[in-house]
Amino acid sequence: MPENTNAQLAAIPPQMLVYQISIGHFFSRALALAAKLRIADLLRDGPKTGAELGRRIDVHAPSLVRVMRLLVSVGVFAEREDGSFSLNPLSELLRTDMPGSMRSFVLLFAGVVTQDAWKELEYCVRTGEPAFHRLWPDDDAFSFIARNPEQAAVFDDAMAAFAPMTSAALAASYDFGRFGKLVDVGGGNGALMIGILKANPNLRGIVFDRPEAAASAREKLAAAGLADRCEAAAGDFFREIPRGGRAYMLKHIIHDWNDECAVAILKNCRSAIPSDGTLLVIEGVYPARVEQSEALRRATATDVNMLVSTGGRQRSEAEFREILAAAGFRLNRIVDTPARASVIESSPAGLI
């Protein structure tokens, strides 16, 4: 954390710091509502008063103004001297037509589904189970999401939002082109693979995911002019993973699952991968010790959200070595990237 930030925090009474932390959900819920109502899209062509916004989206305008002012207080939207509201750099990111839009991320992480899950934090801590297991003990996170098509679409859009920046950062930090053929296990709608293929003209690929995601990937690959270099395959990575790749990539997949499920996925990768192939797990590596910093706040928040939302977890280097070894892999090296995720490179280590 920068020294000036530490100095600012030191100047705030401890009671006020605790208060600020305790009301954090006020701001996240207001942000999620603004995203849901598409306020940023309504302001795209210029400032509007609360009354104008209220008429456009059929809400109680005075109440909307109060929520808008809450967001203005933390730097999202701006209020003009005439009382109208306008966009600023943060609220621009809520527009649906902006490259790198954060709207889906906000709806995913601050929306009602995640907020309701976090209400069950005590249940999760007492049992070690994700929140949805309280009502649906035999479900997994993605079956739970798939029952709600609207939430599934939000999830897929959120996962794809950073794909262009992430793929550029990964391609600049790691040589994917040497593999010839790359399989993206749990590759969603193919956004990450598209970026990697564009950066490596001689690389071919397979995007593998559940049927509805594979169908979306097939469309996006065709639209990107990459259908001749990459196929989209549908299936279940708990059953079988396509063969034929020289490298197998799992980006932010393993952290969605507990150790037993994570090892099961990795064992299926081990069955598919050639003896001289490479496994690439792309995730954040949890630190051995936590201190106060923005980076570690993200890491710890993600870890607890995995507990609550999916039953998964962030893992340290030692924990990655353990689950990889259990699945028949040897961790070779960890390559840091500007994408706030590392490439954890492993090789097959004998038979399983």
C-alpha positions in Angstrom: 0.0 0.0 0.0 1.4 3.5 -0.9 2.8 5.4 2.0 0.4 8.3 1.5 -2.5 5.9 1.8 -1.1 4.5 5.1 -0.7 8.0 6.3 -4.3 8.8 5.4 -5.6 5.7 7.2 -3.5 6.5 10.3 -5.2 9.9 10.5 -8.7 8.3 10.6 -9.9 7.3 14.1 -10.1 3.5 14.4 -13.8 3.7 15.2 -14.4 5.5 11.9 -12.4 2.9 9.9 -14.5 0.1 11.4 -17.6 2.0 10.5 -16.4 2.5 6.9 -15.8 -1.2 6.6 -19.2 -2.1 8.1 -21.1 -0.1 5.5 -19.3 -1.3 2.5 -22.4 -3.2 1.3 -24.3 0.1 1.1 -22.2 1.2 -1.8 -22.0 -2.2 -3.6 -25.7 -2.6 -3.5 -26.3 0.9 -4.9 -23.7 0.2 -7.6 -25.4 -3.0 -8.6 -28.8 -1.2 -8.8 -27.3 1.5 -11.1 -25.9 -1.3 -13.3 -29.2 -3.2 -13.4 -31.1 0.0 -14.3 -28.6 0.9 -17.0 -28.2 4.4 -15.6 -24.9 4.9 -17.4 -26.5 4.1 -20.8 -29.2 6.7 -20.1 -26.5 9.3 -19.4 -24.4 8.4 -22.5 -25.8 11.3 -24.5 -25.5 13.9 -21.7 -26.5 14.9 -18.2 -30.1 14.2 -16.9 -31.9 15.2 -13.8 -33.3 12.7 -11.3 -36.8 13.4 -12.6 -35.8 12.7 -16.2 -34.1 9.4 -15.2 -37.0 8.4 -13.0 -39.4 8.8 -16.0 -37.2 6.8 -18.3 -36.9 3.8 -16.0 -40.2 4.2 -14.1 -38.9 4.6 -10.6 -39.5 7.0 -7.7 -37.3 9.9 -8.8 -36.6 11.4 -5.3 -35.4 8.0 -4.1 -33.3 7.5 -7.1 -31.6 10.9 -6.5 -30.6 9.8 -3.0 -29.0 6.6 -4.4 -27.2 8.6 -7.1 -25.8 10.9 -4.5 -24.5 8.0 -2.5 -22.6 6.8 -5.6 -21.4 10.3 -6.4 -19.9 10.4 -2.9 -17.6 7.5 -3.8 -16.7 8.8 -7.2 -19.3 7.0 -9.4 -21.2 9.5 -11.4 -21.0 13.3 -11.0 -23.6 15.8 -9.8 -23.7 19.1 -11.6 -24.5 22.5 -10.2 -28.0 22.3 -11.7 -28.7 19.0 -9.8 -28.4 16.9 -12.9 -26.2 13.8 -13.0 -23.5 13.0 -15.6 -21.0 10.3 -16.3 -17.4 10.3 -15.1 -14.5 7.8 -15.7 -15.9 5.3 -13.2 -19.5 5.3 -14.3 -18.4 5.2 -18.0 -17.3 1.6 -17.1 -21.0 0.7 -16.4 -22.0 1.5 -20.0 -23.0 -1.6 -22.0 -21.3 -0.4 -25.2 -17.9 0.3 -23.6 -14.9 -1.9 -24.3 -13.9 -3.4 -21.0 -17.3 -2.7 -19.5 -17.6 -3.6 -15.8 -21.4 -3.8 -15.8 -21.5 -7.6 -15.8 -18.8 -7.8 -13.1 -20.9 -5.5 -10.9 -24.1 -7.5 -11.4 -22.2 -10.7 -10.7 -20.3 -9.7 -7.6 -22.7 -7.1 -6.1 -26.0 -8.4 -7.4 -28.7 -10.1 -5.5 -27.5 -13.7 -6.1 -24.1 -13.1 -4.6 -25.4 -10.8 -1.8 -27.9 -13.5 -0.8 -25.1 -16.1 -0.7 -23.0 -13.9 1.5 -25.9 -13.7 4.0 -25.1 -17.4 4.7 -21.5 -16.7 5.6 -21.9 -18.2 9.1 -23.4 -21.4 7.6 -20.3 -21.6 5.3 -17.9 -21.0 8.2 -19.6 -23.6 10.4 -19.9 -26.3 7.7 -17.2 -25.5 5.1 -19.9 -25.7 2.5 -21.0 -23.1 -0.1 -24.2 -21.2 0.7 -26.4 -23.0 -1.9 -25.7 -26.3 -0.2 -28.0 -25.2 2.5 -31.0 -25.7 0.2 -29.5 -27.8 -2.6 -26.9 -30.1 -0.9 -26.3 -32.2 -4.0 -25.8 -29.4 -6.4 -22.5 -27.9 -7.7 -22.1 -24.2 -8.3 -22.4 -24.3 -12.1 -25.6 -26.5 -12.1 -27.0 -24.0 -9.7 -26.1 -21.1 -12.0 -27.4 -23.0 -15.1 -30.9 -23.2 -13.6 -31.0 -19.4 -13.9 -30.3 -18.4 -17.6 -30.2 -14.7 -16.7 -27.5 -15.3 -14.1 -25.6 -17.7 -16.3 -25.5 -14.9 -19.0 -24.2 -12.4 -16.4 -21.6 -14.9 -15.3 -20.4 -15.6 -18.9 -20.3 -11.9 -19.8 -18.3 -11.1 -16.6 -15.8 -13.8 -17.3 -15.3 -12.6 -20.8 -15.1 -8.9 -19.9 -11.3 -8.9 -19.1 -10.4 -11.6 -21.7 -8.8 -9.2 -24.2 -6.6 -7.6 -21.6 -5.9 -10.9 -19.9 -5.0 -12.7 -23.1 -2.6 -9.9 -24.1 -0.9 -10.0 -20.7 -0.6 -13.8 -20.8 0.7 -13.8 -24.4 3.3 -11.2 -23.5 4.5 -13.2 -20.4 4.3 -16.8 -21.6 5.1 -18.6 -24.9 2.0 -20.4 -26.0 3.0 -20.7 -29.6 5.5 -23.5 -28.9 2.7 -25.9 -28.2 1.1 -26.2 -31.6 -2.3 -27.0 -30.1 -3.8 -25.7 -26.9 -6.9 -27.0 -25.1 -8.7 -24.4 -22.9 -10.6 -26.5 -20.3 -13.6 -24.6 -19.1 -12.9 -22.0 -21.7 -16.4 -20.4 -21.6 -17.3 -18.5 -24.7 -13.8 -18.6 -26.1 -12.8 -15.0 -25.4 -9.5 -15.9 -23.8 -8.6 -18.4 -26.5 -9.4 -15.9 -29.2 -6.9 -13.4 -27.8 -4.2 -16.1 -27.4 -4.7 -17.4 -31.0 -4.5 -13.9 -32.4 -1.2 -13.3 -30.6 0.2 -16.7 -31.8 -0.7 -17.2 -35.6 0.7 -20.7 -35.7 -1.2 -22.0 -32.7 -4.4 -24.1 -33.0 -6.9 -24.7 -30.2 -9.9 -26.4 -28.7 -12.3 -24.6 -26.4 -14.0 -27.1 -24.1 -16.9 -26.3 -21.8 -20.5 -27.2 -21.1 -22.8 -27.3 -24.2 -24.3 -23.8 -23.9 -20.9 -22.2 -23.4 -19.4 -24.3 -26.3 -22.2 -23.1 -28.6 -21.4 -19.5 -27.7 -17.7 -20.1 -28.3 -18.4 -21.6 -31.7 -20.2 -18.4 -32.7 -17.4 -16.1 -31.4 -14.6 -18.1 -33.0 -16.4 -17.9 -36.3 -17.0 -14.2 -35.9 -13.3 -13.7 -35.1 -12.3 -15.6 -38.3 -10.7 -18.4 -36.3 -13.1 -21.3 -36.9 -10.4 -23.0 -39.1 -7.9 -22.9 -36.3 -10.0 -23.7 -33.3 -13.0 -25.9 -32.5 -15.4 -25.7 -29.7 -16.1 -29.0 -27.9 -18.9 -29.7 -25.4 -18.7 -31.9 -22.4 -18.2 -32.3 -18.7 -14.6 -32.0 -17.4 -15.6 -34.3 -14.5 -16.2 -37.1 -17.0 -13.7 -36.7 -19.9 -11.5 -34.0 -21.5 -10.7 -34.0 -25.2 -7.4 -35.4 -26.3 -5.1 -34.0 -29.0 -3.6 -31.0 -27.3 0.1 -30.4 -26.5 -0.9 -28.1 -23.6 -4.0 -27.9 -21.5 -5.0 -24.6 -19.9 -7.4 -24.1 -16.9 -7.9 -20.4 -16.2 -9.7 -19.7 -12.9 -11.2 -23.2 -12.9 -9.5 -25.0 -10.1 -10.2 -22.3 -7.5 -14.0 -22.9 -8.1 -13.7 -26.3 -6.5 -12.7 -28.0 -3.2 -9.6 -30.2 -3.2 -11.4 -33.5 -4.0 -13.1 -32.0 -7.1 -10.0 -30.1 -8.2 -8.0 -33.3 -8.2 -10.7 -35.1 -10.1 -10.5 -32.4 -12.9 -6.8 -32.5 -12.9 -6.8 -36.3 -13.1 -9.0 -36.1 -16.2 -6.4 -33.6 -17.7 -3.7 -36.1 -16.9 -5.6 -38.8 -18.8 -5.9 -36.6 -21.8 -2.5 -35.0 -21.9 0.5 -36.6 -23.7 3.5 -37.8 -21.6 5.5 -34.8 -22.9 2.6 -32.3 -22.7 2.2 -29.3 -20.4 -0.5 -28.3 -18.0 -1.1 -24.6 -17.4 -3.2 -23.6 -14.4 -3.8 -19.9 -14.5 -4.8 -18.4 -11.2 -3.6 -16.2 -8.4 -1.2 -17.8 -5.9 -2.3 -17.2 -2.3 0.4 -15.7 -0.2 2.0 -17.6 2.8 1.2 -14.5 5.0 -1.3 -11.8 4.6 -0.6 -8.1 5.2 -2.6 -5.0 4.6 -2.4 -4.1 0.9 -4.8 -3.7 -2.1 -3.5 -6.8 -3.8 -3.9 -9.0 -0.7 -7.4 -7.5 -0.1 -8.4 -8.8 -3.6 -6.8 -12.2 -2.9 -8.5 -12.7 0.5 -11.8 -11.4 -0.8 -11.7 -13.8 -3.7 -10.8 -16.7 -1.4 -13.8 -16.1 0.9 -16.1 -15.5 -2.0 -15.1 -18.9 -3.4 -16.0 -20.5 0.0 -19.4 -18.8 -0.1 -20.3 -19.0 -3.8 -18.8 -22.2 -5.1 -17.1 -24.1 -2.3 -13.7 -23.6 -3.8 -10.6 -21.7 -2.6 -7.5 -19.8 -3.5 -4.3 -21.9 -3.0 -0.7 -21.3 -2.0 2.2 -22.7 -4.0 2.5 -25.6 -1.5 -1.2 -26.3 -1.9 -0.9 -26.3 -5.7 2.0 -28.7 -5.5 -0.1 -31.0 -3.3 -3.1 -31.3 -5.5 -1.0 -31.4 -8.7 1.0 -34.3 -7.3 -2.2 -36.1 -6.3 -3.3 -35.9 -9.9 0.0 -37.1 -11.4 1.7 -33.8 -12.2 5.0 -32.1 -11.2 5.0 -28.3 -10.8 7.8 -26.9 -12.9 7.6 -23.2 -12.4 5.3 -20.3 -11.7 5.3 -17.4 -14.1 3.9 -14.1 -12.9 2.0 -11.9 -15.4 0.5 -8.4 -15.4 -2.9 -10.1 -15.5 -3.0 -10.5 -11.7 -2.8 -14.2 -12.2 0.2 -16.5 -12.6 0.8 -19.3 -15.0 1.4 -22.4 -12.9 3.3 -24.7 -15.3 3.3 -28.5 -14.7 4.3 -31.7 -16.5 3.0 -35.2 -16.2 4.9 -37.1 -13.5 4.5 -40.8 -14.2 1.2 -42.8 -14.2 -1.8 -42.2 -11.9 
